[in-house]
Amino acid sequence: MTELLTSHLLDSFPYIRVGDGDKQLVVIPGFGDAMFGGRYPPAAAWALQSYFHRLTDEYTIHLISRPRSLPENYTIDDATEQYGQILDSVPTPIDILGISMGGFIGQGVAARYPELVNQLIVSCSGNRVVDAGRSTVSRWKQYADRHRWVKLRSELATALYSSRDWRRYSLPPTIQTVGRFVLPRPAVPADVSRSLSAILDYDGTSTLGDIEADSFVIGGGSDPFFPESILRETADGIPEASMLAIDGSCRKVL
């Protein structure tokens, strides 16, 4: 029977483990990770199990969040070092699925610890945010600085889905009404601002060539933050990488 576990690694990293396969998959989430309370309820493990159910016989899947109370001037390099601390807690070699900001961190881990990473999947992410998307990220940081969580979540919902998806239009008013009372608040509000600053400061172009793992870069061809040009730029910089751009934007949170 598949084992489900919610806990903390090193008493700091909120953590979910599902599956009982011999292979190890580490999932690194996007910046929205900073916007929840910092402790996964048991139901979160069931949700992860449902999402990855096709892989749980082959893989043990570890969703590993970042610690709360990030330091000032937090960078993706700091996050890479943090995740390096927990590699002793996960059997290696590992496959990494890095989603959006987590894709930045996954690239860093694969470049710094090449002997420990077998495969890297960079999902809805790339080596940097495209110039046209930086103003949006900067605006979100201003919302986070002022603790305007409803406004931030509403714009995230709009950015998350394409213009043809009904959720682009239905989620913002839901967030602004019911969501105002039921959605979790960040455990440490400064973590959201510091994560967004780290995204704006990141350019991993110079380290792509250090990634030895077989890599796959996937995202939305017209994504406002990581469009096809960024996906291609990222894949071209990694020695062993392929790329797939799907139609529309990428359903993720930075």
C-alpha positions as protocol buffer text, in pm:
chain_id: "A"
residue {
  index: 1
  type: MET
  ca { x: 0 y: 0 z: 0 }
}
residue {
  index: 2
  type: THR
  ca { x: 131 y: 346 z: -88 }
}
residue {
  index: 3
  type: GLU
  ca { x: 264 y: 533 z: 216 }
}
residue {
  index: 4
  type: LEU
  ca { x: 149 y: 891 z: 273 }
}
residue {
  index: 5
  type: LEU
  ca { x: 344 y: 1121 z: 503 }
}
residue {
  index: 6
  type: THR
  ca { x: 329 y: 1489 z: 596 }
}
residue {
  index: 7
  type: SER
  ca { x: 607 y: 1617 z: 818 }
}
residue {
  index: 8
  type: HIS
  ca { x: 915 y: 1843 z: 826 }
}
residue {
  index: 9
  type: LEU
  ca { x: 1266 y: 1762 z: 712 }
}
residue {
  index: 10
  type: LEU
  ca { x: 1544 y: 1887 z: 940 }
}
residue {
  index: 11
  type: ASP
  ca { x: 1260 y: 2039 z: 1148 }
}
residue {
  index: 12
  type: SER
  ca { x: 1240 y: 2322 z: 893 }
}
residue {
  index: 13
  type: PHE
  ca { x: 1122 y: 2210 z: 549 }
}
residue {
  index: 14
  type: PRO
  ca { x: 746 y: 2134 z: 518 }
}
residue {
  index: 15
  type: TYR
  ca { x: 733 y: 1800 z: 345 }
}
residue {
  index: 16
  type: ILE
  ca { x: 499 y: 1547 z: 185 }
}
residue {
  index: 17
  type: ARG
  ca { x: 600 y: 1196 z: 77 }
}
residue {
  index: 18
  type: VAL
  ca { x: 384 y: 962 z: -129 }
}
residue {
  index: 19
  type: GLY
  ca { x: 451 y: 648 z: -327 }
}
residue {
  index: 20
  type: ASP
  ca { x: 673 y: 349 z: -262 }
}
residue {
  index: 21
  type: GLY
  ca { x: 877 y: 311 z: -579 }
}
residue {
  index: 22
  type: ASP
  ca { x: 1253 y: 261 z: -589 }
}
residue {
  index: 23
  type: LYS
  ca { x: 1314 y: 581 z: -787 }
}
residue {
  index: 24
  type: GLN
  ca { x: 1314 y: 914 z: -604 }
}
residue {
  index: 25
  type: LEU
  ca { x: 1138 y: 1225 z: -739 }
}
residue {
  index: 26
  type: VAL
  ca { x: 1187 y: 1556 z: -557 }
}
residue {
  index: 27
  type: VAL
  ca { x: 925 y: 1822 z: -639 }
}
residue {
  index: 28
  type: ILE
  ca { x: 1028 y: 2184 z: -571 }
}
residue {
  index: 29
  type: PRO
  ca { x: 727 y: 2422 z: -574 }
}
residue {
  index: 30
  type: GLY
  ca { x: 696 y: 2781 z: -698 }
}
residue {
  index: 31
  type: PHE
  ca { x: 683 y: 3104 z: -500 }
}
residue {
  index: 32
  type: GLY
  ca { x: 322 y: 3044 z: -396 }
}
residue {
  index: 33
  type: ASP
  ca { x: 478 y: 2801 z: -150 }
}
residue {
  index: 34
  type: ALA
  ca { x: 554 y: 3106 z: 69 }
}
residue {
  index: 35
  type: MET
  ca { x: 186 y: 3197 z: 85 }
}
residue {
  index: 36
  type: PHE
  ca { x: 56 y: 2908 z: 293 }
}
residue {
  index: 37
  type: GLY
  ca { x: 75 y: 2842 z: 663 }
}
residue {
  index: 38
  type: GLY
  ca { x: 389 y: 2629 z: 660 }
}
residue {
  index: 39
  type: ARG
  ca { x: 240 y: 2296 z: 770 }
}
residue {
  index: 40
  type: TYR
  ca { x: 78 y: 2047 z: 534 }
}
residue {
  index: 41
  type: PRO
  ca { x: -243 y: 1883 z: 660 }
}
residue {
  index: 42
  type: PRO
  ca { x: -287 y: 1508 z: 596 }
}
residue {
  index: 43
  type: ALA
  ca { x: -531 y: 1591 z: 315 }
}
residue {
  index: 44
  type: ALA
  ca { x: -243 y: 1747 z: 121 }
}
residue {
  index: 45
  type: ALA
  ca { x: -77 y: 1407 z: 97 }
}
residue {
  index: 46
  type: TRP
  ca { x: -393 y: 1258 z: -53 }
}
residue {
  index: 47
  type: ALA
  ca { x: -408 y: 1543 z: -305 }
}
residue {
  index: 48
  type: LEU
  ca { x: -45 y: 1483 z: -406 }
}
residue {
  index: 49
  type: GLN
  ca { x: -110 y: 1110 z: -429 }
}
residue {
  index: 50
  type: SER
  ca { x: -405 y: 1175 z: -661 }
}
residue {
  index: 51
  type: TYR
  ca { x: -202 y: 1411 z: -880 }
}
residue {
  index: 52
  type: PHE
  ca { x: 93 y: 1171 z: -921 }
}
residue {
  index: 53
  type: HIS
  ca { x: -97 y: 843 z: -898 }
}
residue {
  index: 54
  type: ARG
  ca { x: 47 y: 714 z: -1225 }
}
residue {
  index: 55
  type: LEU
  ca { x: 400 y: 741 z: -1086 }
}
residue {
  index: 56
  type: THR
  ca { x: 365 y: 615 z: -730 }
}
residue {
  index: 57
  type: ASP
  ca { x: 444 y: 251 z: -812 }
}
residue {
  index: 58
  type: GLU
  ca { x: 770 y: 350 z: -981 }
}
residue {
  index: 59
  type: TYR
  ca { x: 863 y: 651 z: -767 }
}
residue {
  index: 60
  type: THR
  ca { x: 872 y: 768 z: -411 }
}
residue {
  index: 61
  type: ILE
  ca { x: 772 y: 1133 z: -450 }
}
residue {
  index: 62
  type: HIS
  ca { x: 893 y: 1402 z: -212 }
}
residue {
  index: 63
  type: LEU
  ca { x: 730 y: 1748 z: -226 }
}
residue {
  index: 64
  type: ILE
  ca { x: 970 y: 1967 z: -29 }
}
residue {
  index: 65
  type: SER
  ca { x: 879 y: 2325 z: 59 }
}
residue {
  index: 66
  type: ARG
  ca { x: 1118 y: 2596 z: 164 }
}
residue {
  index: 67
  type: PRO
  ca { x: 1158 y: 2689 z: 532 }
}
residue {
  index: 68
  type: ARG
  ca { x: 963 y: 2975 z: 681 }
}
residue {
  index: 69
  type: SER
  ca { x: 1141 y: 3297 z: 792 }
}
residue {
  index: 70
  type: LEU
  ca { x: 1367 y: 3336 z: 490 }
}
residue {
  index: 71
  type: PRO
  ca { x: 1668 y: 3563 z: 548 }
}
residue {
  index: 72
  type: GLU
  ca { x: 1690 y: 3918 z: 418 }
}
residue {
  index: 73
  type: ASN
  ca { x: 1838 y: 3946 z: 67 }
}
residue {
  index: 74
  type: TYR
  ca { x: 1735 y: 3585 z: 3 }
}
residue {
  index: 75
  type: THR
  ca { x: 1856 y: 3453 z: -332 }
}
residue {
  index: 76
  type: ILE
  ca { x: 1807 y: 3144 z: -547 }
}
residue {
  index: 77
  type: ASP
  ca { x: 2164 y: 3051 z: -456 }
}
residue {
  index: 78
  type: ASP
  ca { x: 2057 y: 3052 z: -89 }
}
residue {
  index: 79
  type: ALA
  ca { x: 1763 y: 2827 z: -179 }
}
residue {
  index: 80
  type: THR
  ca { x: 1996 y: 2592 z: -366 }
}
residue {
  index: 81
  type: GLU
  ca { x: 2215 y: 2565 z: -57 }
}
residue {
  index: 82
  type: GLN
  ca { x: 1908 y: 2498 z: 159 }
}
residue {
  index: 83
  type: TYR
  ca { x: 1796 y: 2213 z: -64 }
}
residue {
  index: 84
  type: GLY
  ca { x: 2151 y: 2080 z: -65 }
}
residue {
  index: 85
  type: GLN
  ca { x: 2119 y: 2041 z: 312 }
}
residue {
  index: 86
  type: ILE
  ca { x: 1837 y: 1791 z: 274 }
}
residue {
  index: 87
  type: LEU
  ca { x: 1987 y: 1566 z: 8 }
}
residue {
  index: 88
  type: ASP
  ca { x: 2112 y: 1338 z: 286 }
}
residue {
  index: 89
  type: SER
  ca { x: 1748 y: 1288 z: 386 }
}
residue {
  index: 90
  type: VAL
  ca { x: 1647 y: 1156 z: 43 }
}
residue {
  index: 91
  type: PRO
  ca { x: 1802 y: 847 z: -119 }
}
residue {
  index: 92
  type: THR
  ca { x: 2011 y: 949 z: -420 }
}
residue {
  index: 93
  type: PRO
  ca { x: 2039 y: 977 z: -714 }
}
residue {
  index: 94
  type: ILE
  ca { x: 1719 y: 1178 z: -753 }
}
residue {
  index: 95
  type: ASP
  ca { x: 1505 y: 1314 z: -1031 }
}
residue {
  index: 96
  type: ILE
  ca { x: 1394 y: 1675 z: -981 }
}
residue {
  index: 97
  type: LEU
  ca { x: 1073 y: 1841 z: -1093 }
}
residue {
  index: 98
  type: GLY
  ca { x: 1115 y: 2216 z: -1043 }
}
residue {
  index: 99
  type: ILE
  ca { x: 802 y: 2423 z: -1100 }
}
residue {
  index: 100
  type: SER
  ca { x: 847 y: 2793 z: -1182 }
}
residue {
  index: 101
  type: MET
  ca { x: 1062 y: 2941 z: -900 }
}
residue {
  index: 102
  type: GLY
  ca { x: 1128 y: 2578 z: -810 }
}
residue {
  index: 103
  type: GLY
  ca { x: 1267 y: 2538 z: -1161 }
}
residue {
  index: 104
  type: PHE
  ca { x: 1530 y: 2801 z: -1078 }
}
residue {
  index: 105
  type: ILE
  ca { x: 1624 y: 2606 z: -767 }
}
residue {
  index: 106
  type: GLY
  ca { x: 1623 y: 2274 z: -951 }
}
residue {
  index: 107
  type: GLN
  ca { x: 1871 y: 2413 z: -1203 }
}
residue {
  index: 108
  type: GLY
  ca { x: 2092 y: 2527 z: -917 }
}
residue {
  index: 109
  type: VAL
  ca { x: 2082 y: 2191 z: -741 }
}
residue {
  index: 110
  type: ALA
  ca { x: 2158 y: 2002 z: -1063 }
}
residue {
  index: 111
  type: ALA
  ca { x: 2451 y: 2234 z: -1142 }
}
residue {
  index: 112
  type: ARG
  ca { x: 2599 y: 2228 z: -789 }
}
residue {
  index: 113
  type: TYR
  ca { x: 2544 y: 1857 z: -713 }
}
residue {
  index: 114
  type: PRO
  ca { x: 2568 y: 1688 z: -1056 }
}
residue {
  index: 115
  type: GLU
  ca { x: 2656 y: 1347 z: -910 }
}
residue {
  index: 116
  type: LEU
  ca { x: 2329 y: 1337 z: -714 }
}
residue {
  index: 117
  type: VAL
  ca { x: 2081 y: 1434 z: -987 }
}
residue {
  index: 118
  type: ASN
  ca { x: 1979 y: 1184 z: -1251 }
}
residue {
  index: 119
  type: GLN
  ca { x: 1712 y: 1380 z: -1441 }
}
residue {
  index: 120
  type: LEU
  ca { x: 1590 y: 1740 z: -1425 }
}
residue {
  index: 121
  type: ILE
  ca { x: 1248 y: 1860 z: -1536 }
}
residue {
  index: 122
  type: VAL
  ca { x: 1213 y: 2239 z: -1556 }
}
residue {
  index: 123
  type: SER
  ca { x: 839 y: 2301 z: -1568 }
}
residue {
  index: 124
  type: CYS
  ca { x: 686 y: 2644 z: -1641 }
}
residue {
  index: 125
  type: SER
  ca { x: 1025 y: 2795 z: -1574 }
}
residue {
  index: 126
  type: GLY
  ca { x: 1357 y: 2878 z: -1734 }
}
residue {
  index: 127
  type: ASN
  ca { x: 1691 y: 3043 z: -1677 }
}
residue {
  index: 128
  type: ARG
  ca { x: 1527 y: 3382 z: -1604 }
}
residue {
  index: 129
  type: VAL
  ca { x: 1199 y: 3572 z: -1620 }
}
residue {
  index: 130
  type: VAL
  ca { x: 1151 y: 3731 z: -1962 }
}
residue {
  index: 131
  type: ASP
  ca { x: 1192 y: 4110 z: -1957 }
}
residue {
  index: 132
  type: ALA
  ca { x: 824 y: 4171 z: -2039 }
}
residue {
  index: 133
  type: GLY
  ca { x: 713 y: 3980 z: -1728 }
}
residue {
  index: 134
  type: ARG
  ca { x: 934 y: 4157 z: -1477 }
}
residue {
  index: 135
  type: SER
  ca { x: 700 y: 4452 z: -1426 }
}
residue {
  index: 136
  type: THR
  ca { x: 423 y: 4213 z: -1321 }
}
residue {
  index: 137
  type: VAL
  ca { x: 648 y: 4039 z: -1069 }
}
residue {
  index: 138
  type: SER
  ca { x: 755 y: 4380 z: -935 }
}
residue {
  index: 139
  type: ARG
  ca { x: 390 y: 4481 z: -892 }
}
residue {
  index: 140
  type: TRP
  ca { x: 320 y: 4156 z: -704 }
}
residue {
  index: 141
  type: LYS
  ca { x: 611 y: 4233 z: -473 }
}
residue {
  index: 142
  type: GLN
  ca { x: 454 y: 4571 z: -396 }
}
residue {
  index: 143
  type: TYR
  ca { x: 130 y: 4393 z: -304 }
}
residue {
  index: 144
  type: ALA
  ca { x: 325 y: 4152 z: -82 }
}
residue {
  index: 145
  type: ASP
  ca { x: 512 y: 4437 z: 86 }
}
residue {
  index: 146
  type: ARG
  ca { x: 174 y: 4589 z: 177 }
}
residue {
  index: 147
  type: HIS
  ca { x: 17 y: 4253 z: 272 }
}
residue {
  index: 148
  type: ARG
  ca { x: -248 y: 4291 z: 2 }
}
residue {
  index: 149
  type: TRP
  ca { x: -303 y: 3916 z: -24 }
}
residue {
  index: 150
  type: VAL
  ca { x: -646 y: 3926 z: -188 }
}
residue {
  index: 151
  type: LYS
  ca { x: -517 y: 4154 z: -466 }
}
residue {
  index: 152
  type: LEU
  ca { x: -210 y: 3937 z: -515 }
}
residue {
  index: 153
  type: ARG
  ca { x: -406 y: 3611 z: -526 }
}
residue {
  index: 154
  type: SER
  ca { x: -657 y: 3761 z: -770 }
}
residue {
  index: 155
  type: GLU
  ca { x: -384 y: 3862 z: -1014 }
}
residue {
  index: 156
  type: LEU
  ca { x: -214 y: 3526 z: -973 }
}
residue {
  index: 157
  type: ALA
  ca { x: -537 y: 3353 z: -1071 }
}
residue {
  index: 158
  type: THR
  ca { x: -563 y: 3572 z: -1381 }
}
residue {
  index: 159
  type: ALA
  ca { x: -203 y: 3498 z: -1480 }
}
residue {
  index: 160
  type: LEU
  ca { x: -242 y: 3128 z: -1411 }
}
residue {
  index: 161
  type: TYR
  ca { x: -497 y: 3048 z: -1680 }
}
residue {
  index: 162
  type: SER
  ca { x: -533 y: 3132 z: -2047 }
}
residue {
  index: 163
  type: SER
  ca { x: -803 y: 3363 z: -2182 }
}
residue {
  index: 164
  type: ARG
  ca { x: -997 y: 3055 z: -2300 }
}
residue {
  index: 165
  type: ASP
  ca { x: -1014 y: 2902 z: -1952 }
}
residue {
  index: 166
  type: TRP
  ca { x: -1325 y: 2985 z: -1745 }
}
residue {
  index: 167
  type: ARG
  ca { x: -1118 y: 2986 z: -1424 }
}
residue {
  index: 168
  type: ARG
  ca { x: -937 y: 3301 z: -1540 }
}
residue {
  index: 169
  type: TYR
  ca { x: -1267 y: 3486 z: -1495 }
}
residue {
  index: 170
  type: SER
  ca { x: -1436 y: 3295 z: -1212 }
}
residue {
  index: 171
  type: LEU
  ca { x: -1152 y: 3263 z: -963 }
}
residue {
  index: 172
  type: PRO
  ca { x: -1070 y: 3633 z: -904 }
}
residue {
  index: 173
  type: PRO
  ca { x: -1423 y: 3726 z: -782 }
}
residue {
  index: 174
  type: THR
  ca { x: -1431 y: 3410 z: -570 }
}
residue {
  index: 175
  type: ILE
  ca { x: -1098 y: 3504 z: -412 }
}
residue {
  index: 176
  type: GLN
  ca { x: -1221 y: 3858 z: -347 }
}
residue {
  index: 177
  type: THR
  ca { x: -1534 y: 3735 z: -168 }
}
residue {
  index: 178
  type: VAL
  ca { x: -1528 y: 3389 z: -8 }
}
residue {
  index: 179
  type: GLY
  ca { x: -1151 y: 3354 z: -46 }
}
residue {
  index: 180
  type: ARG
  ca { x: -1096 y: 3661 z: 167 }
}
residue {
  index: 181
  type: PHE
  ca { x: -1206 y: 3454 z: 468 }
}
residue {
  index: 182
  type: VAL
  ca { x: -1097 y: 3097 z: 389 }
}
residue {
  index: 183
  type: LEU
  ca { x: -766 y: 3115 z: 203 }
}
residue {
  index: 184
  type: PRO
  ca { x: -459 y: 3077 z: 425 }
}
residue {
  index: 185
  type: ARG
  ca { x: -240 y: 3370 z: 515 }
}
residue {
  index: 186
  type: PRO
  ca { x: 138 y: 3342 z: 477 }
}
residue {
  index: 187
  type: ALA
  ca { x: 300 y: 3211 z: 793 }
}
residue {
  index: 188
  type: VAL
  ca { x: 572 y: 3476 z: 753 }
}
residue {
  index: 189
  type: PRO
  ca { x: 457 y: 3761 z: 525 }
}
residue {
  index: 190
  type: ALA
  ca { x: 812 y: 3875 z: 450 }
}
residue {
  index: 191
  type: ASP
  ca { x: 880 y: 3535 z: 287 }
}
residue {
  index: 192
  type: VAL
  ca { x: 653 y: 3629 z: -3 }
}
residue {
  index: 193
  type: SER
  ca { x: 836 y: 3957 z: -74 }
}
residue {
  index: 194
  type: ARG
  ca { x: 1174 y: 3792 z: -37 }
}
residue {
  index: 195
  type: SER
  ca { x: 1080 y: 3509 z: -274 }
}
residue {
  index: 196
  type: LEU
  ca { x: 962 y: 3758 z: -537 }
}
residue {
  index: 197
  type: SER
  ca { x: 1285 y: 3957 z: -499 }
}
residue {
  index: 198
  type: ALA
  ca { x: 1484 y: 3637 z: -550 }
}
residue {
  index: 199
  type: ILE
  ca { x: 1290 y: 3571 z: -872 }
}
residue {
  index: 200
  type: LEU
  ca { x: 1364 y: 3920 z: -1004 }
}
residue {
  index: 201
  type: ASP
  ca { x: 1735 y: 3890 z: -919 }
}
residue {
  index: 202
  type: TYR
  ca { x: 1785 y: 3550 z: -1077 }
}
residue {
  index: 203
  type: ASP
  ca { x: 1963 y: 3482 z: -1404 }
}
residue {
  index: 204
  type: GLY
  ca { x: 2097 y: 3129 z: -1427 }
}
residue {
  index: 205
  type: THR
  ca { x: 2236 y: 3152 z: -1779 }
}
residue {
  index: 206
  type: SER
  ca { x: 2598 y: 3119 z: -1668 }
}
residue {
  index: 207
  type: THR
  ca { x: 2542 y: 2791 z: -1480 }
}
residue {
  index: 208
  type: LEU
  ca { x: 2332 y: 2605 z: -1737 }
}
residue {
  index: 209
  type: GLY
  ca { x: 2643 y: 2445 z: -1884 }
}
residue {
  index: 210
  type: ASP
  ca { x: 2724 y: 2289 z: -1544 }
}
residue {
  index: 211
  type: ILE
  ca { x: 2408 y: 2075 z: -1551 }
}
residue {
  index: 212
  type: GLU
  ca { x: 2502 y: 1719 z: -1639 }
}
residue {
  index: 213
  type: ALA
  ca { x: 2162 y: 1560 z: -1583 }
}
residue {
  index: 214
  type: ASP
  ca { x: 1937 y: 1467 z: -1872 }
}
residue {
  index: 215
  type: SER
  ca { x: 1697 y: 1759 z: -1873 }
}
residue {
  index: 216
  type: PHE
  ca { x: 1354 y: 1842 z: -2010 }
}
residue {
  index: 217
  type: VAL
  ca { x: 1223 y: 2200 z: -2029 }
}
residue {
  index: 218
  type: ILE
  ca { x: 847 y: 2237 z: -2070 }
}
residue {
  index: 219
  type: GLY
  ca { x: 612 y: 2534 z: -2056 }
}
residue {
  index: 220
  type: GLY
  ca { x: 358 y: 2749 z: -2235 }
}
residue {
  index: 221
  type: GLY
  ca { x: 465 y: 2899 z: -2564 }
}
residue {
  index: 222
  type: SER
  ca { x: 295 y: 3229 z: -2481 }
}
residue {
  index: 223
  type: ASP
  ca { x: 351 y: 3223 z: -2105 }
}
residue {
  index: 224
  type: PRO
  ca { x: 395 y: 3583 z: -1979 }
}
residue {
  index: 225
  type: PHE
  ca { x: 700 y: 3493 z: -1768 }
}
residue {
  index: 226
  type: PHE
  ca { x: 862 y: 3198 z: -1946 }
}
residue {
  index: 227
  type: PRO
  ca { x: 757 y: 3206 z: -2313 }
}
residue {
  index: 228
  type: GLU
  ca { x: 898 y: 2982 z: -2583 }
}
residue {
  index: 229
  type: SER
  ca { x: 1204 y: 3205 z: -2629 }
}
residue {
  index: 230
  type: ILE
  ca { x: 1305 y: 3149 z: -2265 }
}
residue {
  index: 231
  type: LEU
  ca { x: 1229 y: 2777 z: -2281 }
}
residue {
  index: 232
  type: ARG
  ca { x: 1452 y: 2745 z: -2586 }
}
residue {
  index: 233
  type: GLU
  ca { x: 1727 y: 2962 z: -2437 }
}
residue {
  index: 234
  type: THR
  ca { x: 1727 y: 2742 z: -2128 }
}
residue {
  index: 235
  type: ALA
  ca { x: 1733 y: 2412 z: -2314 }
}
residue {
  index: 236
  type: ASP
  ca { x: 2003 y: 2533 z: -2551 }
}
residue {
  index: 237
  type: GLY
  ca { x: 2228 y: 2617 z: -2256 }
}
residue {
  index: 238
  type: ILE
  ca { x: 2205 y: 2272 z: -2096 }
}
residue {
  index: 239
  type: PRO
  ca { x: 2432 y: 2011 z: -2260 }
}
residue {
  index: 240
  type: GLU
  ca { x: 2172 y: 1732 z: -2260 }
}
residue {
  index: 241
  type: ALA
  ca { x: 1826 y: 1890 z: -2280 }
}
residue {
  index: 242
  type: SER
  ca { x: 1509 y: 1880 z: -2486 }
}
residue {
  index: 243
  type: MET
  ca { x: 1227 y: 2134 z: -2490 }
}
residue {
  index: 244
  type: LEU
  ca { x: 853 y: 2136 z: -2542 }
}
residue {
  index: 245
  type: ALA
  ca { x: 638 y: 2448 z: -2573 }
}
residue {
  index: 246
  type: ILE
  ca { x: 266 y: 2382 z: -2539 }
}
residue {
  index: 247
  type: ASP
  ca { x: -6 y: 2616 z: -2662 }
}
residue {
  index: 248
  type: GLY
  ca { x: -102 y: 2906 z: -2439 }
}
residue {
  index: 249
  type: SER
  ca { x: 30 y: 2999 z: -2098 }
}
residue {
  index: 250
  type: CYS
  ca { x: 157 y: 2765 z: -1831 }
}
residue {
  index: 251
  type: ARG
  ca { x: -74 y: 2683 z: -1540 }
}
residue {
  index: 252
  type: LYS
  ca { x: 149 y: 2755 z: -1245 }
}
residue {
  index: 253
  type: VAL
  ca { x: 234 y: 3007 z: -980 }
}
residue {
  index: 254
  type: LEU
  ca { x: 582 y: 3158 z: -999 }
}
